[in-house]
Amino acid sequence: MFVNFFWGTSMKKTRKKQSTPTIINVLVQAVNDMSSKLHRVHKDVEKNSKDINDLKLQVSFSKGAVKVLLWLAGTITTAIAIFQWIGTK
């Protein structure tokens, strides 16, 4: 419009139309790329799920170990208190 008035040419670039087989090939390539990316994401999710389960197992073992240590500390403290009480009589 404004450009056409002063310069006499249009600034629009015309683009050669792609043929239908070329467009189909591009779409097929895009779908294949998305499929491979989706496959990689699926592998990563499986690995993360396995890692999460391993961490849950470690946490449960740690909780059990803490309970055992607290029980042992309580038992030893009780035994020491009883020996000291018996010794003072």
Residue frames as qw, qx, qy, qz and C-alpha x, y, z in Angstrom:
[[0.000, 0.888, 0.459, 0.000, 0.00, 0.00, 0.00],
 [0.163, -0.950, 0.129, 0.235, 2.26, 2.78, 1.30],
 [0.512, -0.414, 0.603, 0.450, 5.34, 0.94, 0.04],
 [0.547, 0.429, 0.641, 0.325, 3.74, 0.27, -3.31],
 [0.185, 0.955, 0.225, -0.056, 3.06, 3.95, -3.79],
 [0.143, -0.896, 0.346, 0.238, 6.66, 5.08, -3.33],
 [0.353, -0.456, 0.763, 0.291, 8.70, 2.14, -4.50],
 [0.616, 0.366, -0.384, -0.582, 6.37, 0.56, -6.95],
 [0.547, 0.120, -0.827, -0.043, 6.94, -2.97, -5.63],
 [0.776, -0.521, -0.128, -0.331, 5.41, -5.04, -2.92],
 [0.116, -0.638, 0.701, -0.297, 7.53, -5.98, 0.12],
 [0.884, -0.117, 0.352, -0.286, 5.84, -9.36, 0.34],
 [0.004, -0.446, 0.855, 0.264, 8.04, -12.25, -0.58],
 [0.866, 0.114, -0.162, -0.459, 6.39, -14.92, -2.58],
 [0.423, -0.397, 0.811, -0.079, 7.13, -18.41, -1.52],
 [0.458, 0.193, -0.759, -0.421, 7.18, -21.40, -3.77],
 [0.829, -0.223, 0.145, -0.492, 4.47, -23.85, -2.78],
 [0.203, -0.363, 0.910, -0.010, 5.73, -27.17, -1.60],
 [0.571, 0.014, -0.671, -0.472, 4.38, -30.21, -3.27],
 [0.804, -0.386, 0.000, -0.452, 2.13, -32.54, -1.33],
 [0.921, -0.015, -0.332, 0.202, 4.66, -35.42, -1.05],
 [0.379, 0.399, -0.413, 0.725, 7.22, -33.02, 0.43],
 [0.432, -0.484, 0.206, -0.732, 4.74, -31.82, 3.06],
 [0.935, -0.230, -0.155, -0.223, 3.85, -35.41, 3.90],
 [0.776, 0.187, -0.410, 0.441, 7.53, -36.30, 4.26],
 [0.058, 0.469, -0.375, 0.797, 8.04, -33.34, 6.60],
 [0.682, -0.405, 0.090, -0.602, 5.03, -34.38, 8.68],
 [0.955, -0.061, -0.289, 0.024, 6.20, -38.01, 8.83],
 [0.551, 0.318, -0.447, 0.629, 9.65, -36.85, 9.97],
 [0.242, -0.486, 0.286, -0.790, 8.07, -34.63, 12.64],
 [0.866, -0.306, -0.054, -0.393, 5.94, -37.51, 13.93],
 [0.881, 0.093, -0.372, 0.277, 8.99, -39.80, 14.02],
 [0.264, 0.432, -0.424, 0.751, 10.96, -37.17, 15.96],
 [0.521, -0.447, 0.198, -0.700, 8.13, -36.76, 18.47],
 [0.950, -0.146, -0.224, -0.164, 7.87, -40.53, 18.80],
 [0.719, 0.198, -0.453, 0.489, 11.57, -40.88, 19.61],
 [0.029, -0.445, 0.368, -0.816, 11.39, -38.03, 22.13],
 [0.747, -0.356, 0.017, -0.561, 8.34, -39.61, 23.75],
 [0.924, -0.005, -0.367, 0.102, 10.19, -42.93, 23.96],
 [0.443, 0.320, -0.474, 0.691, 13.13, -41.20, 25.72],
 [0.360, -0.434, 0.246, -0.788, 10.76, -39.50, 28.17],
 [0.899, -0.230, -0.184, -0.324, 9.11, -42.85, 28.88],
 [0.792, 0.117, -0.461, 0.382, 12.51, -44.42, 29.64],
 [0.137, 0.390, -0.406, 0.815, 13.37, -41.52, 31.95],
 [0.622, -0.395, 0.069, -0.672, 10.06, -41.85, 33.80],
 [0.938, -0.122, -0.321, -0.045, 10.63, -45.59, 34.30],
 [0.597, 0.229, -0.468, 0.611, 14.14, -44.93, 35.64],
 [0.149, -0.423, 0.293, -0.844, 12.84, -42.22, 37.97],
 [0.806, -0.338, -0.118, -0.472, 10.10, -44.53, 39.24],
 [0.879, -0.017, -0.409, 0.244, 12.71, -47.19, 40.04],
 [0.339, 0.325, -0.408, 0.783, 14.89, -44.61, 41.80],
 [0.449, -0.451, 0.112, -0.763, 11.91, -43.40, 43.84],
 [0.913, -0.260, -0.237, -0.208, 11.11, -46.95, 44.95],
 [0.728, 0.133, -0.438, 0.510, 14.76, -47.48, 45.94],
 [0.040, 0.410, -0.319, 0.854, 14.69, -44.28, 47.99],
 [0.699, -0.417, -0.053, -0.578, 11.47, -45.36, 49.71],
 [0.920, -0.111, -0.359, 0.109, 13.14, -48.64, 50.63],
 [0.498, 0.256, -0.413, 0.719, 16.20, -46.84, 52.04],
 [0.275, -0.460, 0.181, -0.825, 13.99, -44.51, 54.08],
 [0.849, -0.352, -0.168, -0.357, 12.04, -47.43, 55.52],
 [0.830, 0.011, -0.406, 0.383, 15.30, -49.18, 56.47],
 [0.223, 0.379, -0.330, 0.835, 16.54, -45.96, 58.07],
 [0.553, -0.478, 0.032, -0.682, 13.35, -45.60, 60.09],
 [0.932, -0.226, -0.277, -0.054, 13.73, -49.19, 61.29],
 [0.659, 0.190, -0.398, 0.609, 17.37, -48.61, 62.22],
 [0.088, -0.470, 0.244, -0.843, 16.45, -45.48, 64.20],
 [0.768, -0.420, -0.094, -0.475, 13.76, -47.40, 66.07],
 [0.907, -0.078, -0.345, 0.230, 16.22, -50.17, 66.93],
 [0.426, 0.317, -0.358, 0.768, 18.83, -47.66, 68.13],
 [0.361, -0.494, 0.139, -0.779, 16.29, -45.84, 70.28],
 [0.894, -0.322, -0.199, -0.240, 15.09, -49.14, 71.75],
 [0.799, 0.066, -0.376, 0.464, 18.71, -50.17, 72.52],
 [0.150, 0.425, -0.300, 0.841, 19.47, -46.79, 74.07],
 [0.604, -0.477, 0.011, -0.638, 16.34, -47.04, 76.23],
 [0.940, -0.193, -0.281, -0.002, 17.20, -50.59, 77.30],
 [0.642, 0.199, -0.378, 0.636, 20.81, -49.71, 78.18],
 [0.101, -0.483, 0.215, -0.843, 19.72, -46.58, 80.06],
 [0.777, -0.427, -0.092, -0.454, 17.14, -48.58, 82.00],
 [0.903, -0.065, -0.347, 0.244, 19.71, -51.27, 82.86],
 [0.400, 0.320, -0.356, 0.781, 22.21, -48.65, 84.07],
 [0.375, -0.501, 0.107, -0.772, 19.51, -46.93, 86.15],
 [0.891, -0.331, -0.210, -0.229, 18.50, -50.25, 87.72],
 [0.793, 0.056, -0.376, 0.476, 22.14, -51.17, 88.59],
 [0.142, 0.399, -0.297, 0.856, 22.70, -47.74, 90.11],
 [0.601, -0.474, -0.020, -0.643, 19.48, -48.01, 92.14],
 [0.933, -0.220, -0.283, 0.025, 20.43, -51.48, 93.35],
 [0.642, 0.232, -0.360, 0.637, 23.95, -50.30, 94.20],
 [0.080, -0.505, 0.229, -0.829, 22.70, -47.46, 96.38],
 [0.762, -0.467, -0.218, -0.392, 20.64, -49.74, 98.66]]
